[in-house]
Amino acid sequence: MSPLGASGSGPHGEDVRLLDSLGERHAEFLHARGETATRLLIDRLGCSKGDAVLDLGCGTGATLVSLASRYPGISLSGVDISHAMLDAAASRLKFCRLAERVALHPAAPSGALPFGDGAFDRIYGESVLAILDDPAAEAVTSELRRVLAPGGRACFNETLWREGTPMAEIERINGYCLAHFGIIQSSRTRASLSDWMSFFGSHGLSVISAEPIDAIPVPPGARNAAERTSRLFTLAGRLKEWANPRRSRRRRRFESAARSLVLREQRMEGILFTLRREP
């Protein structure tokens, strides 16, 4: 998980850069249904030999490791606005001996992507679009369509508000998250599934499917050697955090704030979108 821009003021008047903090601890699979959902997304992405693939908001690179190790014939790129996330992704890929397989790039705060038109056959993101404010969502989605080849496929795992969630509750939860974590929980203007269908359509992206993550059968399989090595990298980040009093205190504040967010899980569900760029 990583949007293309996020920062905010947290508890006790401190500036909190949640994404940088998560990067420092090597956090992975920060989206609905975690690592299982990543396996589902990879399955829906349908990569083939020779494909150019972009991870939009690559975070600490755990999904890049999975793709690079499972599809040696594809070309991989990742972008993120958090330098701590990118540093962690670079270190993870090196740790897993996959650094030469993936090109990492810093994302511009404007949402502009450093690639040519139609550069990618496949694009994916995990908890990226729904946590952007309206101008950023418009800019990033326009850019992802631009760099996706005509007929290309994109997959996004996004957490949406459940149907019937009162707008007052959405605003309460988003306000709480913005104050404590620097990012909203999920868009209020694109609150429903139909809102997202219209949004993608307005950007020239056809929705092939929109599936509740919890309802999708899990494809068979287990972690491969590179994915097991990647897991060790994640555990090393946690150990470093526990050994650092400042980082450990910050983590406890985040966790305390998250526990105070009543009814968040009951109000939301993960949706896996599979999209196609129209000519």
C-alpha positions as CSV (number, residue, x, y, z in Angstrom):
1,M,0.0,0.0,0.0
2,S,1.1,3.5,-0.7
3,P,-0.9,6.4,-2.2
4,L,1.0,8.8,-4.4
5,G,1.0,11.4,-1.7
6,A,0.2,11.5,2.0
7,S,1.3,13.3,5.1
8,G,-0.4,14.8,8.1
9,S,-0.4,15.9,11.7
10,G,-0.8,13.2,14.2
11,P,-1.4,12.9,18.0
12,H,0.4,15.2,20.3
13,G,1.0,17.7,17.6
14,E,3.7,15.6,15.9
15,D,4.0,15.4,12.1
16,V,3.2,11.8,11.3
17,R,4.4,10.3,8.0
18,L,2.7,7.0,8.3
19,L,4.0,5.6,5.0
20,D,7.6,6.4,5.9
21,S,7.1,4.7,9.3
22,L,5.7,1.6,7.6
23,G,8.6,1.7,5.1
24,E,11.1,1.7,8.0
25,R,9.4,-1.4,9.5
26,H,9.4,-3.2,6.2
27,A,5.6,-3.6,6.4
28,E,4.0,-5.7,3.7
29,F,0.5,-6.5,2.2
30,L,-1.2,-3.5,3.7
31,H,-4.6,-4.1,2.1
32,A,-7.8,-6.0,2.4
33,R,-7.1,-9.8,2.9
34,G,-3.4,-9.2,2.9
35,E,-1.1,-11.7,1.2
36,T,-4.0,-13.9,0.0
37,A,-5.5,-10.9,-1.8
38,T,-2.2,-10.3,-3.6
39,R,-2.3,-13.9,-4.9
40,L,-5.8,-13.3,-6.2
41,L,-4.7,-10.0,-7.8
42,I,-1.7,-11.7,-9.5
43,D,-4.0,-14.4,-10.8
44,R,-6.4,-11.8,-12.3
45,L,-3.6,-9.7,-13.7
46,G,-2.8,-12.6,-16.1
47,C,0.8,-11.7,-16.9
48,S,2.4,-13.3,-20.0
49,K,6.1,-13.5,-21.1
50,G,7.3,-10.2,-22.5
51,D,4.7,-8.0,-20.6
52,A,5.8,-4.7,-19.1
53,V,4.2,-4.4,-15.7
54,L,3.8,-1.4,-13.3
55,D,3.2,-1.5,-9.6
56,L,1.5,1.8,-8.8
57,G,2.3,2.6,-5.2
58,C,4.7,-0.3,-4.7
59,G,5.3,0.2,-1.0
60,T,8.1,-2.0,0.4
61,G,8.1,-4.3,-2.7
62,A,6.6,-7.5,-1.4
63,T,4.3,-7.9,-4.4
64,L,7.1,-7.1,-6.8
65,V,9.1,-10.0,-5.3
66,S,6.1,-12.3,-5.9
67,L,5.8,-11.2,-9.6
68,A,9.5,-11.2,-10.3
69,S,10.0,-14.7,-8.9
70,R,6.8,-16.2,-10.5
71,Y,7.2,-14.5,-13.9
72,P,10.8,-14.3,-15.0
73,G,9.9,-13.3,-18.5
74,I,8.2,-10.0,-17.6
75,S,9.6,-6.5,-17.2
76,L,8.7,-4.9,-13.9
77,S,8.7,-1.3,-12.6
78,G,7.5,0.2,-9.3
79,V,6.6,3.8,-8.3
80,D,6.0,5.3,-4.9
81,I,6.1,8.8,-3.4
82,S,7.6,7.7,0.0
83,H,11.4,7.5,-0.2
84,A,11.4,5.2,2.9
85,M,9.1,2.8,1.0
86,L,11.3,2.9,-2.1
87,D,14.4,2.4,0.0
88,A,12.8,-0.6,1.7
89,A,11.6,-2.0,-1.7
90,A,15.1,-1.7,-3.1
91,S,16.6,-3.4,-0.1
92,R,13.9,-6.2,-0.2
93,L,14.6,-6.9,-3.9
94,K,18.3,-7.0,-3.2
95,F,17.8,-9.3,-0.2
96,C,15.8,-11.6,-2.4
97,R,18.4,-11.4,-5.3
98,L,15.8,-9.8,-7.6
99,A,17.1,-6.2,-7.8
100,E,18.2,-6.4,-11.4
101,R,14.7,-7.5,-12.4
102,V,12.8,-4.4,-11.2
103,A,13.2,-0.6,-11.9
104,L,12.1,1.6,-9.1
105,H,11.1,5.3,-9.6
106,P,10.0,8.1,-7.3
107,A,6.5,9.4,-8.0
108,A,5.8,13.0,-8.5
109,P,3.4,14.7,-5.9
110,S,1.3,15.9,-8.9
111,G,0.6,12.3,-9.8
112,A,2.5,12.4,-13.1
113,L,4.2,9.1,-14.0
114,P,7.7,9.1,-15.5
115,F,6.8,6.8,-18.4
116,G,5.8,7.2,-22.0
117,D,2.3,6.7,-23.4
118,G,1.2,3.1,-23.5
119,A,4.4,1.9,-21.8
120,F,2.8,-1.0,-19.9
121,D,0.7,-4.0,-20.7
122,R,-0.3,-4.5,-17.1
123,I,-0.7,-2.1,-14.1
124,Y,-1.8,-2.9,-10.6
125,G,-2.2,-1.3,-7.2
126,E,-3.2,-2.3,-3.7
127,S,-4.9,0.2,-1.5
128,V,-3.9,3.2,-3.6
129,L,-6.8,4.9,-5.4
130,A,-9.4,4.9,-2.7
131,I,-7.3,6.8,-0.2
132,L,-6.5,9.7,-2.5
133,D,-8.4,13.0,-2.4
134,D,-10.4,13.9,-5.4
135,P,-7.8,15.9,-7.4
136,A,-5.1,13.3,-6.8
137,A,-7.4,10.4,-7.8
138,E,-8.3,12.2,-11.0
139,A,-4.7,13.0,-11.8
140,V,-3.4,9.5,-11.0
141,T,-6.2,7.6,-12.9
142,S,-5.7,9.8,-15.9
143,E,-2.0,9.0,-15.8
144,L,-2.4,5.3,-15.3
145,R,-4.7,5.2,-18.4
146,R,-2.1,7.2,-20.4
147,V,0.7,4.8,-19.6
148,L,-1.4,1.6,-20.0
149,A,-1.3,0.3,-23.6
150,P,-4.6,0.2,-25.5
151,G,-6.3,-3.1,-24.6
152,G,-4.0,-3.4,-21.5
153,R,-5.3,-4.7,-18.2
154,A,-5.2,-3.1,-14.7
155,C,-6.1,-4.6,-11.4
156,F,-6.7,-2.8,-8.1
157,N,-7.5,-4.0,-4.7
158,E,-9.4,-1.1,-3.0
159,T,-11.3,-0.9,0.3
160,L,-14.7,0.6,-0.2
161,W,-17.5,1.7,2.1
162,R,-20.3,-0.9,2.4
163,E,-23.6,0.0,0.9
164,G,-25.7,1.9,3.4
165,T,-22.9,3.4,5.4
166,P,-24.2,6.9,6.5
167,M,-22.2,9.8,5.1
168,A,-21.8,11.2,8.6
169,E,-20.0,8.0,9.6
170,I,-17.8,8.1,6.6
171,E,-16.8,11.7,7.4
172,R,-16.2,10.8,11.1
173,I,-13.9,7.9,10.2
174,N,-12.1,9.8,7.5
175,G,-11.6,12.7,9.8
176,Y,-10.2,10.5,12.5
177,C,-7.8,8.8,10.1
178,L,-6.6,12.0,8.5
179,A,-5.9,13.5,12.0
180,H,-4.1,10.4,13.3
181,F,-2.5,8.8,10.2
182,G,-2.3,11.6,7.6
183,I,-4.5,9.7,5.0
184,I,-8.3,9.1,4.7
185,Q,-9.7,5.6,5.1
186,S,-11.6,5.7,1.8
187,S,-13.1,8.3,-0.5
188,R,-16.4,9.8,0.4
189,T,-17.2,11.0,-3.2
190,R,-16.6,7.6,-4.6
191,A,-18.2,5.8,-1.7
192,S,-20.2,3.1,-3.5
193,L,-19.3,0.4,-6.1
194,S,-21.5,2.2,-8.7
195,D,-19.5,5.4,-8.0
196,W,-16.3,3.6,-8.9
197,M,-17.7,2.0,-12.0
198,S,-18.7,5.4,-13.3
199,F,-15.3,6.9,-12.2
200,F,-13.3,4.3,-14.2
201,G,-15.6,4.6,-17.2
202,S,-15.1,8.4,-17.3
203,H,-11.4,7.7,-17.6
204,G,-11.7,5.3,-20.5
205,L,-11.3,2.2,-18.4
206,S,-13.8,-0.6,-18.8
207,V,-14.6,-2.7,-15.7
208,I,-14.2,-6.4,-16.6
209,S,-15.1,-7.4,-13.0
210,A,-15.5,-6.0,-9.5
211,E,-15.3,-8.8,-7.0
212,P,-15.6,-8.7,-3.2
213,I,-12.2,-10.0,-2.0
214,D,-13.7,-12.2,0.7
215,A,-15.9,-14.0,-1.8
216,I,-13.1,-15.1,-4.2
217,P,-11.8,-18.7,-3.9
218,V,-8.1,-18.7,-3.1
219,P,-5.9,-20.3,-5.9
220,P,-3.8,-23.2,-4.7
221,G,-0.1,-22.7,-4.0
222,A,2.4,-21.8,-1.4
223,R,5.2,-19.3,-1.0
224,N,8.2,-19.9,-3.3
225,A,11.8,-19.5,-2.1
226,A,11.9,-15.8,-3.0
227,E,8.7,-15.1,-1.1
228,R,9.9,-16.9,1.9
229,T,13.1,-14.8,1.8
230,S,11.0,-11.7,1.5
231,R,9.1,-12.7,4.6
232,L,12.4,-12.9,6.5
233,F,13.1,-9.3,5.3
234,T,9.7,-8.2,6.8
235,L,10.5,-9.9,10.1
236,A,13.9,-8.2,10.2
237,G,12.2,-4.8,9.9
238,R,9.9,-5.6,12.8
239,L,12.9,-6.6,14.9
240,K,14.7,-3.3,14.1
241,E,11.6,-1.3,15.1
242,W,11.2,-3.2,18.4
243,A,14.9,-2.4,19.2
244,N,14.4,1.3,18.5
245,P,12.6,3.1,21.3
246,R,11.4,6.0,19.2
247,R,10.0,3.8,16.4
248,S,8.5,1.5,19.0
249,R,6.7,4.3,20.7
250,R,5.4,5.6,17.4
251,R,4.1,2.1,16.5
252,R,2.2,1.9,19.8
253,R,0.6,5.3,19.1
254,F,-0.5,4.2,15.7
255,E,-1.9,0.9,17.1
256,S,-3.7,2.7,19.9
257,A,-5.3,5.1,17.4
258,A,-6.3,2.2,15.2
259,R,-8.0,0.4,18.1
260,S,-10.0,3.5,18.8
261,L,-11.5,3.5,15.4
262,V,-14.8,1.8,16.2
263,L,-16.8,-0.1,13.6
264,R,-14.2,0.5,10.9
265,E,-14.0,-3.1,9.7
266,Q,-17.8,-3.6,9.7
267,R,-18.2,-0.5,7.5
268,M,-15.8,-1.6,4.8
269,E,-15.0,-4.3,2.3
270,G,-12.2,-5.0,-0.2
271,I,-13.1,-5.0,-3.9
272,L,-10.8,-6.4,-6.6
273,F,-11.3,-4.5,-9.8
274,T,-10.1,-5.8,-13.1
275,L,-10.0,-3.1,-15.8
276,R,-9.2,-2.8,-19.5
277,R,-8.1,0.3,-21.3
278,E,-10.3,1.2,-24.2
279,P,-8.5,2.4,-27.4
